[in-house]
Amino acid sequence: MDDLARTPWQALARGRYLRSAWPWRAAGYLAGSALTGPPLLLGLVLLAAAGVIAFPLLALLGLAGLPTGAVERRRLRIVDADPAPTPHRTPTGPGLLAWARLRYREQATWRELAYAVLHGFVLWWVDLAAVAALLGLPVLLLTTPLQLALAVDGEVKVLKLCLVASWPAAFALAAAGAVLLPVLLHLLGALAGARAALTRALLAPRERELRARLGEVTLSRARLVAAFEAERRRIERDLHDGAQQRLVALTMTLGLARLDAPAGPLAERLATAHAEAGRVLAELRELIHGIHPQVLTDYGLADALADIAERSAVPVAADLSAALPRLPESVEAAAYFAVCEALANIGRHSGAGRAALTARHTGDALLIDVSDDGRGGADPAAGSGLTGLADRIAVLDGTLTITSPPGGPTVLSLEIPCPVSP
């Protein structure tokens, strides 16, 4: 098989058609219509007859193309290496009624019905006749000597047209079959390619349908991000209003008990417990801040980035002079945690003495750059927390790129589309 060819037409154009498996794949694809055509024809006739008797059943005829389309898209793989995905959308609501309502409104449903009618009444007959003619004719000619050898009366009528009674005539017809076979196999491949093109045109999704499905995926990703952010905020509130308040109360109780306890081993244990509770409270506050910083919620991204820069282990020159408008929560959170991860990596791995942070909004997108004067050579593909952040930003149709030649400098650039209305 020609590995570069993806359809019979491509194999024919490359000139390696006969030396590949494409002739037999083309024959198998066309002959396979005989397995799907007759049951489909019978089903269409029965559905139409049932609809005449009980009119509501006629509505089922509109959905008759759905299983046919699914089967034919899978069968298309025999002669077309490019997948043909379903053109149907996923219902937004649960239940059979929502599914049926969507299917009846889709153009793809009616294209599949048209294909089912065409396939059941016409196409499978044409496919079977083409295989019988284009393969049967040369095969019968090639086997003329065998037919003559098996003939009882010493003569055979080939193709019901030509009476052969001698071996020279038999071998002459066999030679003609050998000449015709490659020619007709080429015709068979061309017909299979045309048949596959028709199937793809009717059953594969159109460009408009692909755009609609892409829009659905984008909206679904946005809903997942929003749900993720809402869950983060809920956890942050629960920790802030629940566990943190209890730890504060425990710390105060231990402090009072420590003051009331007489000097001795008990007072020392209370002092140890009081100090440990204080450390746990400090760690919990850091955890809450990491889940969703309050400064980001209250004052916006600019102040939150300034707070990160002040707390960085490496001195950061922050240029936040350009006013940043309030952006969607998902955008602000993704940008905030990307900068957090970038500055943390600078402090841990870069050996840098200084870093710089700039952020601005162009009206259509948020642009952030984080750079350092470290040793460079950072490779995100080798494993980094930035990989997960890049995936998260990609959900927002944003990009996260890193430029880090050996010897530095390292520059992280973040861009998230987020138009702001004036």
PyMOL commands that set and color helices and strands:
alter all, ss='L'
color gray80, all
select helices_A, chain A and resi 8-14+22-31+33-53+55-63+65-78+96-105+107-142+144-150+167-203+207-260+265-291+294-299+301-311+329-350+380-382+385-395
alter helices_A, ss='H'
color red, helices_A
select strands_A, chain A and resi 156-158+162-164+316-319+355-361+365-372+399-403+410-417
alter strands_A, ss='S'
color yellow, strands_A
deselect
rebuild
show_as cartoon
